Amino acid sequence: MDRNLLNWNISTIQVHLNRMLPQLRWKFGCLGTIGKIGLGLIAATVIYLISAVLPHDSELEKLKVRADVLQTQLASNQVAGTPEVGVKMTGDQALQVFYDFFPNVDSSPFWIRELTRIAKEKNIELSSSEYRLINEADARLARYEMILPVRGKYKQVRAFIAAALEAVPAMAISVIAIRRENVTSDILEVRLEASLYLNK
């Protein structure tokens, strides 16, 4: 009985589909060029959502669960009377610790050599860089502005930026301008504008 009902349902669905297909073809033909492009964009968006966005949602959920577990552990440690890690400082002490994090103003040649070393290590062309020291009288930090034109493949440029920011923690990249000679070329010409903050 169940099998007969299933066969009847399948045949009913096929009949409905056979009736709808000509109507769908006709409506698709009525869309015109812009409508077809729009429909294609919707399909591409759905594919992107399924392949790229939804997998990251599960990773985000795992990270949230991990954060909740760590917060619970921290709260239980504080309740159990575990001593707090670190020493409480006054505002002036904390500010001094903050400024002490930055390298001395006379250490800029070392950091430039470090960037050159990383560029060679990542097989990146680094040429005709520009440097300018901005030393404002009322500021505790000097700013060493750098324009770094680099050339290489996408992965190499990305690896260079990541390694440079890790090796030179007092540096901040403010502008990344990317140019490619043509669509088929895998070599990028990238202009990085960065600031190295130095303690006076």
FIFI-500833 format. One line per field, with one value per atom (N, C-alpha, C, O): residue number from 0; residue in one letter; atom name; x, y, z. Coordinates in steps of 0.001 Angstrom, whole numbers, plus 500000, padded with zeros to 6 digits. Example, Ala and Ser with C-alpha at 12.3 -4.5 7.8 and 13.67 -1.06 7.14 Angstrom:
2
i <- c(0	0	0	0	1	1	1	1)
aa <- c(a	a	a	a	s	s	s	s)
at <- c(N	CA	C	O	N	CA	C	O)
c1 <- c(513190	512300	513200	514236	512850	513670	512900	513409)
c2 <- c(494310	495500	496700	496681	497750	498940	500030	501138)
c3 <- c(507800	507800	507800	508465	507080	507140	507870	508039)
This chain:
200
i <- c(0	0	0	0	1	1	1	1	2	2	2	2	3	3	3	3	4	4	4	4	5	5	5	5	6	6	6	6	7	7	7	7	8	8	8	8	9	9	9	9	10	10	10	10	11	11	11	11	12	12	12	12	13	13	13	13	14	14	14	14	15	15	15	15	16	16	16	16	17	17	17	17	18	18	18	18	19	19	19	19	20	20	20	20	21	21	21	21	22	22	22	22	23	23	23	23	24	24	24	24	25	25	25	25	26	26	26	26	27	27	27	27	28	28	28	28	29	29	29	29	30	30	30	30	31	31	31	31	32	32	32	32	33	33	33	33	34	34	34	34	35	35	35	35	36	36	36	36	37	37	37	37	38	38	38	38	39	39	39	39	40	40	40	40	41	41	41	41	42	42	42	42	43	43	43	43	44	44	44	44	45	45	45	45	46	46	46	46	47	47	47	47	48	48	48	48	49	49	49	49	50	50	50	50	51	51	51	51	52	52	52	52	53	53	53	53	54	54	54	54	55	55	55	55	56	56	56	56	57	57	57	57	58	58	58	58	59	59	59	59	60	60	60	60	61	61	61	61	62	62	62	62	63	63	63	63	64	64	64	64	65	65	65	65	66	66	66	66	67	67	67	67	68	68	68	68	69	69	69	69	70	70	70	70	71	71	71	71	72	72	72	72	73	73	73	73	74	74	74	74	75	75	75	75	76	76	76	76	77	77	77	77	78	78	78	78	79	79	79	79	80	80	80	80	81	81	81	81	82	82	82	82	83	83	83	83	84	84	84	84	85	85	85	85	86	86	86	86	87	87	87	87	88	88	88	88	89	89	89	89	90	90	90	90	91	91	91	91	92	92	92	92	93	93	93	93	94	94	94	94	95	95	95	95	96	96	96	96	97	97	97	97	98	98	98	98	99	99	99	99	100	100	100	100	101	101	101	101	102	102	102	102	103	103	103	103	104	104	104	104	105	105	105	105	106	106	106	106	107	107	107	107	108	108	108	108	109	109	109	109	110	110	110	110	111	111	111	111	112	112	112	112	113	113	113	113	114	114	114	114	115	115	115	115	116	116	116	116	117	117	117	117	118	118	118	118	119	119	119	119	120	120	120	120	121	121	121	121	122	122	122	122	123	123	123	123	124	124	124	124	125	125	125	125	126	126	126	126	127	127	127	127	128	128	128	128	129	129	129	129	130	130	130	130	131	131	131	131	132	132	132	132	133	133	133	133	134	134	134	134	135	135	135	135	136	136	136	136	137	137	137	137	138	138	138	138	139	139	139	139	140	140	140	140	141	141	141	141	142	142	142	142	143	143	143	143	144	144	144	144	145	145	145	145	146	146	146	146	147	147	147	147	148	148	148	148	149	149	149	149	150	150	150	150	151	151	151	151	152	152	152	152	153	153	153	153	154	154	154	154	155	155	155	155	156	156	156	156	157	157	157	157	158	158	158	158	159	159	159	159	160	160	160	160	161	161	161	161	162	162	162	162	163	163	163	163	164	164	164	164	165	165	165	165	166	166	166	166	167	167	167	167	168	168	168	168	169	169	169	169	170	170	170	170	171	171	171	171	172	172	172	172	173	173	173	173	174	174	174	174	175	175	175	175	176	176	176	176	177	177	177	177	178	178	178	178	179	179	179	179	180	180	180	180	181	181	181	181	182	182	182	182	183	183	183	183	184	184	184	184	185	185	185	185	186	186	186	186	187	187	187	187	188	188	188	188	189	189	189	189	190	190	190	190	191	191	191	191	192	192	192	192	193	193	193	193	194	194	194	194	195	195	195	195	196	196	196	196	197	197	197	197	198	198	198	198	199	199	199	199)
aa <- c(m	m	m	m	d	d	d	d	r	r	r	r	n	n	n	n	l	l	l	l	l	l	l	l	n	n	n	n	w	w	w	w	n	n	n	n	i	i	i	i	s	s	s	s	t	t	t	t	i	i	i	i	q	q	q	q	v	v	v	v	h	h	h	h	l	l	l	l	n	n	n	n	r	r	r	r	m	m	m	m	l	l	l	l	p	p	p	p	q	q	q	q	l	l	l	l	r	r	r	r	w	w	w	w	k	k	k	k	f	f	f	f	g	g	g	g	c	c	c	c	l	l	l	l	g	g	g	g	t	t	t	t	i	i	i	i	g	g	g	g	k	k	k	k	i	i	i	i	g	g	g	g	l	l	l	l	g	g	g	g	l	l	l	l	i	i	i	i	a	a	a	a	a	a	a	a	t	t	t	t	v	v	v	v	i	i	i	i	y	y	y	y	l	l	l	l	i	i	i	i	s	s	s	s	a	a	a	a	v	v	v	v	l	l	l	l	p	p	p	p	h	h	h	h	d	d	d	d	s	s	s	s	e	e	e	e	l	l	l	l	e	e	e	e	k	k	k	k	l	l	l	l	k	k	k	k	v	v	v	v	r	r	r	r	a	a	a	a	d	d	d	d	v	v	v	v	l	l	l	l	q	q	q	q	t	t	t	t	q	q	q	q	l	l	l	l	a	a	a	a	s	s	s	s	n	n	n	n	q	q	q	q	v	v	v	v	a	a	a	a	g	g	g	g	t	t	t	t	p	p	p	p	e	e	e	e	v	v	v	v	g	g	g	g	v	v	v	v	k	k	k	k	m	m	m	m	t	t	t	t	g	g	g	g	d	d	d	d	q	q	q	q	a	a	a	a	l	l	l	l	q	q	q	q	v	v	v	v	f	f	f	f	y	y	y	y	d	d	d	d	f	f	f	f	f	f	f	f	p	p	p	p	n	n	n	n	v	v	v	v	d	d	d	d	s	s	s	s	s	s	s	s	p	p	p	p	f	f	f	f	w	w	w	w	i	i	i	i	r	r	r	r	e	e	e	e	l	l	l	l	t	t	t	t	r	r	r	r	i	i	i	i	a	a	a	a	k	k	k	k	e	e	e	e	k	k	k	k	n	n	n	n	i	i	i	i	e	e	e	e	l	l	l	l	s	s	s	s	s	s	s	s	s	s	s	s	e	e	e	e	y	y	y	y	r	r	r	r	l	l	l	l	i	i	i	i	n	n	n	n	e	e	e	e	a	a	a	a	d	d	d	d	a	a	a	a	r	r	r	r	l	l	l	l	a	a	a	a	r	r	r	r	y	y	y	y	e	e	e	e	m	m	m	m	i	i	i	i	l	l	l	l	p	p	p	p	v	v	v	v	r	r	r	r	g	g	g	g	k	k	k	k	y	y	y	y	k	k	k	k	q	q	q	q	v	v	v	v	r	r	r	r	a	a	a	a	f	f	f	f	i	i	i	i	a	a	a	a	a	a	a	a	a	a	a	a	l	l	l	l	e	e	e	e	a	a	a	a	v	v	v	v	p	p	p	p	a	a	a	a	m	m	m	m	a	a	a	a	i	i	i	i	s	s	s	s	v	v	v	v	i	i	i	i	a	a	a	a	i	i	i	i	r	r	r	r	r	r	r	r	e	e	e	e	n	n	n	n	v	v	v	v	t	t	t	t	s	s	s	s	d	d	d	d	i	i	i	i	l	l	l	l	e	e	e	e	v	v	v	v	r	r	r	r	l	l	l	l	e	e	e	e	a	a	a	a	s	s	s	s	l	l	l	l	y	y	y	y	l	l	l	l	n	n	n	n	k	k	k	k)
at <- c(N	CA	C	O	N	CA	C	O	N	CA	C	O	N	CA	C	O	N	CA	C	O	N	CA	C	O	N	CA	C	O	N	CA	C	O	N	CA	C	O	N	CA	C	O	N	CA	C	O	N	CA	C	O	N	CA	C	O	N	CA	C	O	N	CA	C	O	N	CA	C	O	N	CA	C	O	N	CA	C	O	N	CA	C	O	N	CA	C	O	N	CA	C	O	N	CA	C	O	N	CA	C	O	N	CA	C	O	N	CA	C	O	N	CA	C	O	N	CA	C	O	N	CA	C	O	N	CA	C	O	N	CA	C	O	N	CA	C	O	N	CA	C	O	N	CA	C	O	N	CA	C	O	N	CA	C	O	N	CA	C	O	N	CA	C	O	N	CA	C	O	N	CA	C	O	N	CA	C	O	N	CA	C	O	N	CA	C	O	N	CA	C	O	N	CA	C	O	N	CA	C	O	N	CA	C	O	N	CA	C	O	N	CA	C	O	N	CA	C	O	N	CA	C	O	N	CA	C	O	N	CA	C	O	N	CA	C	O	N	CA	C	O	N	CA	C	O	N	CA	C	O	N	CA	C	O	N	CA	C	O	N	CA	C	O	N	CA	C	O	N	CA	C	O	N	CA	C	O	N	CA	C	O	N	CA	C	O	N	CA	C	O	N	CA	C	O	N	CA	C	O	N	CA	C	O	N	CA	C	O	N	CA	C	O	N	CA	C	O	N	CA	C	O	N	CA	C	O	N	CA	C	O	N	CA	C	O	N	CA	C	O	N	CA	C	O	N	CA	C	O	N	CA	C	O	N	CA	C	O	N	CA	C	O	N	CA	C	O	N	CA	C	O	N	CA	C	O	N	CA	C	O	N	CA	C	O	N	CA	C	O	N	CA	C	O	N	CA	C	O	N	CA	C	O	N	CA	C	O	N	CA	C	O	N	CA	C	O	N	CA	C	O	N	CA	C	O	N	CA	C	O	N	CA	C	O	N	CA	C	O	N	CA	C	O	N	CA	C	O	N	CA	C	O	N	CA	C	O	N	CA	C	O	N	CA	C	O	N	CA	C	O	N	CA	C	O	N	CA	C	O	N	CA	C	O	N	CA	C	O	N	CA	C	O	N	CA	C	O	N	CA	C	O	N	CA	C	O	N	CA	C	O	N	CA	C	O	N	CA	C	O	N	CA	C	O	N	CA	C	O	N	CA	C	O	N	CA	C	O	N	CA	C	O	N	CA	C	O	N	CA	C	O	N	CA	C	O	N	CA	C	O	N	CA	C	O	N	CA	C	O	N	CA	C	O	N	CA	C	O	N	CA	C	O	N	CA	C	O	N	CA	C	O	N	CA	C	O	N	CA	C	O	N	CA	C	O	N	CA	C	O	N	CA	C	O	N	CA	C	O	N	CA	C	O	N	CA	C	O	N	CA	C	O	N	CA	C	O	N	CA	C	O	N	CA	C	O	N	CA	C	O	N	CA	C	O	N	CA	C	O	N	CA	C	O	N	CA	C	O	N	CA	C	O	N	CA	C	O	N	CA	C	O	N	CA	C	O	N	CA	C	O	N	CA	C	O	N	CA	C	O	N	CA	C	O	N	CA	C	O	N	CA	C	O	N	CA	C	O	N	CA	C	O	N	CA	C	O	N	CA	C	O	N	CA	C	O	N	CA	C	O	N	CA	C	O	N	CA	C	O	N	CA	C	O	N	CA	C	O	N	CA	C	O	N	CA	C	O	N	CA	C	O	N	CA	C	O	N	CA	C	O	N	CA	C	O	N	CA	C	O	N	CA	C	O	N	CA	C	O	N	CA	C	O	N	CA	C	O	N	CA	C	O	N	CA	C	O	N	CA	C	O	N	CA	C	O	N	CA	C	O	N	CA	C	O	N	CA	C	O	N	CA	C	O	N	CA	C	O	N	CA	C	O	N	CA	C	O	N	CA	C	O	N	CA	C	O	N	CA	C	O	N	CA	C	O	N	CA	C	O	N	CA	C	O	N	CA	C	O	N	CA	C	O	N	CA	C	O)
c1 <- c(500839	500000	500874	500651	501886	502783	503546	503779	503932	504693	503827	504288	502564	501639	501450	501404	501339	501163	502389	502270	503581	504829	504920	505285	504573	504585	503604	503885	502439	501417	501921	501712	502591	503144	504215	504245	505094	506164	505568	505992	504590	503972	503233	503226	502607	501914	502906	502645	504044	505087	505620	505843	505829	506314	505334	505738	504039	503010	503055	502998	503157	503225	504474	504418	505610	506843	506744	507187	506156	505988	505102	505307	504111	503248	503980	503783	504836	505507	506687	506986	507377	508593	508366	509156	507322	507103	506867	507344	506118	505879	507178	507398	508050	509325	510215	510874	510229	511015	510512	511295	509183	508594	508943	509304	508832	509147	510637	511005	511487	512922	513230	514083	512504	512684	512220	512757	511226	510697	511620	511474	512556	513397	514246	514467	514717	515615	517037	517296	517946	519367	519627	520313	519082	519327	518732	519342	517554	516920	517712	517834	518263	519074	520368	520811	520976	522177	521848	522606	520698	520271	520054	520454	519419	519181	520507	520670	521461	522787	523499	524158	523361	523979	523366	524067	522047	521381	521909	522200	522032	522549	523982	524338	524814	526204	526268	527112	525361	525316	524967	525557	523993	523591	524755	525019	525460	526606	527700	528286	527979	528992	528596	529432	527312	526817	527052	527514	526730	526845	528316	528688	529151	530538	531486	532465	531221	532192	531691	532438	530441	529962	529543	529948	528730	528196	529286	529171	530354	531413	532058	532432	532195	532795	531854	532310	530541	529591	529823	529753	530099	530337	531632	531697	532673	533931	533700	534235	532898	532585	531846	532095	530938	530189	531133	530982	532106	533084	533923	534213	534308	535093	534278	534808	532992	532126	532022	532086	531863	531781	533091	533083	534220	535538	535692	536221	535225	535306	534457	534869	533273	532410	533082	533015	533732	534416	535545	535705	536332	537439	536940	537547	535829	535267	534775	534940	534173	533705	534878	534816	535971	537158	537772	538199	537817	538366	537535	538076	536212	535316	535475	535484	535600	535732	537082	537167	538136	539446	539406	539988	538704	538615	537791	538111	536716	535893	536694	536570	537519	538307	539452	540148	539652	540682	542045	543060	542074	543355	543859	543087	545095	545582	545566	545838	545251	545157	546555	547494	546672	547966	548280	547403	549542	549943	549824	549238	550389	550390	549572	549688	548758	547977	548894	549723	548721	549577	548731	547530	549378	548711	548642	549262	547887	547744	549070	549345	549908	551210	552140	552875	552100	552944	552520	553361	551208	550695	551060	551398	550990	551350	552829	553212	553658	555100	555409	556257	554718	554892	554492	555143	553412	552955	554043	554368	554606	555637	556925	557634	557228	558435	558359	559380	557127	556949	557588	558074	557589	558066	559595	560202	560222	561682	562185	561432	563441	564037	564121	564196	564107	564071	565330	565280	566457	567698	567813	568823	566779	566835	566198	566087	565784	565089	565912	565329	567262	568015	567912	567882	567859	567728	566418	566396	565307	563995	563883	563212	564534	564545	565310	564882	566452	567211	566380	566451	565591	564735	563685	563421	563095	562115	562772	562186	563988	564723	565019	564903	565400	565684	564437	564509	563291	562032	561641	561165	561844	561521	562348	561820	563644	564504	564051	564016	563709	563283	562003	561836	561104	559813	559855	558816	561061	561244	560416	559763	560460	559729	560740	561800	560400	561224	560823	559662	561766	561531	562518	563720	562002	562928	562430	561239	563366	563114	562122	561140	562397	561539	561790	562876	560757	560876	560650	559778	561449	561369	561346	562024	560535	560478	560165	559199	560969	560762	559901	560243	558770	557879	558070	557734	558613	558946	558227	558750	557032	556253	556714	556956	556829	557418	556609	557186	555284	554450	554058	553269	554589	554233	555346	556526	554969	555957	556564	557654	555845	556317	556653	555949	557732	558049	557469	557338	557131	556541	557470	557807	557875	558747	557874	557511	557543	556659	557462	558536	556929	557629	556693	555539	557193	556480	557299	558440	556713	557423	556792	555761	557392	556877	557405	558614	556504	556920	556306	555263	556978	556538	556688	557746	555624	555691	554324	553347	554268	552989	552149	552661	550838	549907	550330	550382	550630	550996	552273	552396	553222	554481	554251	554805	553426	553141	552421	552742	551440	550694	551611	551509	552512	553459	554411	554761	554828	555719	555030	555621	553778	553048	552878	553106	552474	552268	553571	553588	554665	555953	556480	557071	556270	556746	556021	556642	554707	553940	554293	554228	554667	555064	556457	556698	557377	558756	558907	559783	558052	558122	556777	555950	556556	555233	554871	553697	555858	555568	555223	555106	555061	554726	553248	552675	552641	551246	551165	551725	550465	550271	548955	547901	549027	547823	547208	545998	548024	547512	548146	549354	547304	547789	547149	545946	547949	547451	548033	549250	547136	547555	547291	546224	548290	548140	548718	549709	548066	548551	548667	547791	549743	549979	548856	548392	548417	547270	546581	547076	545436	544602	545296	545111	546088	546716	547965	548390	548549	549783	549498	548516	550373	550213	551135	551197	551850	552738	551991	551406	552023	551366	552400	553494	552037	552834	552057	550966	552626	551912	552660	553879	551908	552480	551958	550762	552880	552531	552938	554081	551995	552317	552208	551146	553330	553385	553998	554721	553692	554275	554927	554318	556175	556898	556942	557487	556354	556269	557468	557753	558168	559416	559359	558775	559975	560013	561153	562289	560863	561901	562858	563792)
c2 <- c(498792	500000	501257	502187	501263	502413	502598	503723	501480	501561	502151	502976	501721	502264	503758	504523	504178	505600	506396	507503	505827	506487	506642	507701	505546	505614	506651	507367	506730	507715	509139	510026	509355	510684	511083	512224	510139	510436	510770	511725	509990	510254	511584	512290	511942	513230	514383	515378	514239	515278	515426	516543	514284	514343	515055	515821	514798	515456	516957	517733	517376	518810	519453	520566	518738	519277	519418	520416	518407	518466	519633	520223	519975	521123	522444	523417	522455	523711	524045	525222	523030	523286	524231	525157	524040	525001	526425	527395	526534	527868	528498	529693	527699	528220	528653	529691	527830	528212	529530	530396	529657	530877	532092	533148	531934	533041	533394	534567	532376	532626	533398	534285	533035	533753	535194	536055	535474	536835	537724	538946	537118	537908	538935	540031	538610	539509	539353	538558	540116	539989	540375	539654	541510	541983	541020	540744	540514	539553	538278	537722	537800	536578	536807	535932	537996	538328	538354	537843	538961	539015	537634	537354	536755	535386	534647	533883	534892	534289	534769	533986	536080	536624	536017	535741	535814	535185	533766	533348	533019	531646	531639	530806	532583	532663	533007	532484	533901	534276	533085	532890	532282	531094	530108	529540	529904	528990	529496	528714	530818	531409	531259	530958	531471	531341	529930	529739	528937	527542	527130	526429	527571	527091	527890	527334	529193	530030	530539	530522	530989	531651	530642	530753	529656	528715	527905	527691	527436	526737	527601	527093	528905	529802	530026	530289	529923	530060	528977	529243	527754	526669	526915	526648	527431	527764	528860	528802	529860	530957	530428	530856	529492	528906	528158	528234	527434	526713	527688	527437	528806	529813	530436	530699	530669	531224	530251	530656	528971	527951	527921	527838	527991	527990	529213	529107	530376	531596	531465	531892	530876	530661	529742	529986	528680	527741	528443	528260	529252	529973	530983	531139	531675	532628	531907	532401	530745	529955	529514	529576	529058	528647	529815	529657	530975	532161	532545	532858	532515	532863	531866	532259	530577	529564	529707	529475	530089	530303	531477	531421	532560	533739	533431	533899	532634	532253	531369	531491	530476	529557	530245	529623	531522	532279	532227	532495	531875	531874	533303	534178	533574	534948	535465	534717	536727	537350	537491	537905	537135	537200	538661	539417	539058	540431	541325	540956	542500	543469	544678	545137	545191	546383	547604	547762	548466	549644	550900	550878	551977	553275	553697	553078	554752	555250	555672	555375	556373	556828	555656	555668	554635	553456	552716	552295	552559	551874	552641	552040	553972	554798	554651	554589	554597	554431	553074	552971	552028	550684	550694	550065	551418	551540	552171	551645	553296	553974	553157	553218	552396	551565	550429	549869	550092	549042	549439	548579	550741	551207	551295	551683	550932	550994	552440	553362	552629	553969	554564	553846	555880	556585	556325	556395	556025	555790	554358	554001	553538	552137	551935	550801	553018	552870	552129	551346	552338	551580	550060	549303	549629	548195	547657	546594	548398	547928	547935	547076	548898	548931	547725	547093	547409	546214	544951	544007	544949	543796	543614	542488	544699	544628	544131	543336	544601	544150	542654	541933	542196	540765	539920	538877	540375	539630	539590	538567	540712	540757	539721	539020	539621	538624	537213	536326	537016	535699	535240	534050	536169	535845	536005	535947	536207	536374	537517	537380	538636	539839	540882	541050	541576	542702	543930	544338	544523	545747	546788	546685	547800	548755	550188	550440	551104	552564	552968	553662	552519	552878	554326	554870	554934	556315	556330	555631	557140	557219	558693	559537	558972	560349	560308	559667	560983	561027	562230	563367	561968	563029	563117	562189	564239	564400	565640	566751	565438	566559	566860	565952	568133	568554	568093	567694	568138	567840	566359	565990	565512	564087	563264	563577	562210	561327	560354	559826	560116	559175	559907	560831	559482	559954	558945	557758	559448	558582	558536	559571	557336	557154	556643	555467	557526	557156	556470	556934	555352	554569	554253	553878	554405	553949	552806	552996	551624	550402	549822	549154	550064	549422	547988	547772	547023	545620	544966	545390	543924	543235	541739	541268	540986	539540	538917	539602	537611	536904	537197	537629	536949	537276	536609	537262	535307	534579	535146	535241	535522	536078	537434	537715	538271	539601	539452	540134	538546	538322	537816	538253	536885	536342	537434	537478	538308	539412	540348	540725	540725	541645	541021	541679	539744	539060	538976	539252	538594	538462	539813	539917	540857	542200	542716	543289	542516	542991	542214	542752	540949	540146	540537	540619	540779	541104	542535	542826	543435	544856	545251	545878	544891	545125	546600	546930	547489	548924	549567	550789	548748	549261	549043	548017	550021	549907	550231	551228	549382	549626	550373	549902	551540	552361	552251	552421	551969	551895	550705	550488	549928	548862	549098	548899	549522	549755	548678	548528	547922	546781	547079	547567	546772	546955	545735	545153	545358	544232	544695	545403	544303	544780	544378	545193	543129	542671	541538	541057	541118	540135	538789	538088	538421	537093	537031	535943	538173	538193	537817	538273	536975	536619	537442	537217	538396	539279	540564	541219	540907	542123	543194	542905	544428	545570	546241	546769	546214	546675	547851	547815	548884	550048	550021	550177	549819	549795	551120	551559	551742	552935	552545	552150	552667	552202	553274	554154	553180	554082	553245	552327	553577	552923	553940	555036	553541	554448	554201	553066	555297	555207	556085	557169	555595	556317	557328	556974	558563	559612	559476	560266)
c3 <- c(500000	500000	500000	499224	500901	500988	499683	499240	499074	497824	496718	495929	496667	495654	495860	494896	497136	497450	497037	496511	497275	496891	495375	494864	494656	493189	492681	491720	493336	492921	493164	492335	494314	494624	493611	493149	493266	492296	490936	490287	490507	489201	489213	488204	490341	490452	490346	489672	491018	490972	489555	489089	488852	487478	486559	485685	486759	485945	486169	485215	487446	487771	487175	486651	487260	486690	485179	484610	484528	483078	482668	481607	483506	483210	483440	482712	484480	484851	483960	483762	483408	482631	481450	481269	480640	479537	480049	479460	481164	481733	482218	482018	482861	483344	482180	482244	481093	479913	479324	478937	479268	478703	479571	479051	480910	481821	481758	481828	481626	481510	480231	480213	479141	477884	477964	477266	478807	478973	479814	479817	480516	481423	480681	481196	479510	478796	479320	480224	478746	479099	480549	481274	480972	482344	483359	484392	483071	483977	484106	485198	482974	483007	483793	484537	483621	484395	485885	486708	486222	487624	488190	489321	487411	487863	488062	489014	487137	487270	488528	489212	488835	490052	491315	492288	491282	492436	492627	493748	491504	491595	492122	492956	491625	492092	493573	494299	494030	495445	496320	497382	495865	496636	496718	497778	495582	495573	496515	497264	496476	497353	498817	499669	499102	500477	500991	502116	500158	500582	500711	501652	499757	499739	500623	501121	500835	501554	502899	503878	502967	504186	505246	506403	504860	505853	506562	507768	505861	506606	507681	508738	507423	508415	509596	510709	509362	510466	511513	512713	511057	512016	512791	513991	512101	512791	513825	514932	513455	514376	515608	516735	515363	516480	517423	518642	516858	517688	518516	519686	517890	518617	519754	520834	519504	520560	521735	522896	521423	522480	523268	524496	522547	523200	524109	525215	523636	524442	525704	526783	525565	526737	527753	528958	527260	528159	528909	530116	528184	528819	529848	530907	529543	530509	531758	532874	531567	532711	533569	534797	532908	533653	534417	535561	533793	534446	535665	536726	535500	536616	537764	538931	537436	538495	539213	540419	538478	539112	540077	541161	539671	540540	541791	542883	541621	542771	543720	544938	543161	543988	544706	545509	544423	545132	544474	545117	543164	542452	542335	541942	542651	542583	541153	540214	540990	539672	539086	539766	537803	537124	536823	536404	537039	536744	537956	538974	537824	538920	538494	537358	539383	539073	539100	539996	538087	537969	538013	537747	538350	538283	536821	535955	536557	535187	534582	533419	535373	534871	534575	533588	535451	535219	533956	533161	533776	532587	531318	530299	531387	530233	529906	528737	530945	530731	530114	529228	530582	530010	528533	527699	528224	526841	525970	524906	526417	525620	525535	524530	526585	526577	525563	525165	525146	524135	522803	522068	522489	521189	521179	522177	520037	519950	519948	519636	520292	520335	518931	517934	518885	517605	516769	515541	517425	516673	516142	515535	516371	515927	514544	514078	513890	512604	511539	510790	511430	510421	510616	509646	511874	512150	511592	510971	511814	511369	509849	509276	509186	507719	507177	506212	507808	507401	507614	506827	508692	508984	507884	507463	507423	506327	505042	504306	504776	503584	503672	502682	504865	505068	504817	504168	505334	505158	503680	503187	502973	501540	500777	499913	501094	500426	500789	499936	502048	502521	501827	501560	501534	500898	499380	498722	498815	497368	496796	495761	497487	497082	496612	497214	495531	495090	495882	495850	496591	497359	496859	497107	496148	495529	495683	495865	495606	495642	496722	496459	497947	499082	499485	499282	500060	500536	502046	502562	502746	504205	504623	504037	505664	506165	507654	508067	508457	509905	510255	509931	510923	511399	512910	513645	513359	514772	515313	515239	515852	516381	517802	518598	518100	519386	520585	521598	520493	521667	521757	522627	520882	520898	521529	521365	522250	522867	521870	522090	520760	519752	518459	518051	517826	516478	515483	515780	514306	513281	512071	511495	511695	510548	509402	509367	508475	507366	506280	505898	505782	504768	503615	503823	502408	501217	500642	500219	500629	500235	498971	499054	497802	496585	496500	496412	496524	496460	495229	494730	494753	493541	493749	494168	493456	493606	493422	493120	493608	493510	494746	495779	494616	495709	497026	498068	496969	498204	498814	500035	497960	498461	499127	500190	498490	499057	500395	501368	500425	501666	502781	503927	502430	503420	503900	505080	502998	503373	504366	505377	504079	504961	506351	507366	506385	507674	508466	509665	507796	508484	508940	510014	508126	508487	509717	510612	509767	510928	512192	513297	512024	513191	513672	514876	512736	513100	513591	514406	513095	513464	514087	513424	515343	515951	516106	516274	516054	516189	514846	514752	513815	512489	512204	512571	511545	511125	509641	509185	508889	507457	507285	507712	506656	506494	505103	504950	504087	502705	502006	502094	501300	500420	499059	498893	498085	496727	495820	495717	495155	494343	492868	492496	492039	490595	489894	490334	488780	487983	486542	486045	485865	484501	483560	482762	483647	482854	483595	484614	483075	483775	483901	484896	482913	482927	483810	484198	484128	484921	486372	486959	486949	488365	489261	490470	488667	489432	489788	488925	491064	491550	491855	492341	491564	491998	493122	492908	494311	495511	496125	496296	496450	497144	498581	498830	499511	500932	501567	501437	502248	503032	504498	504978	505195	506582	507468	507001	508757	509751	510837	511386	511138	512227	513390	513258	514524	515674	516588	516970	516932	517679	518922	518913	519983	521251	521227	520911	521553	521515	522704	522839)
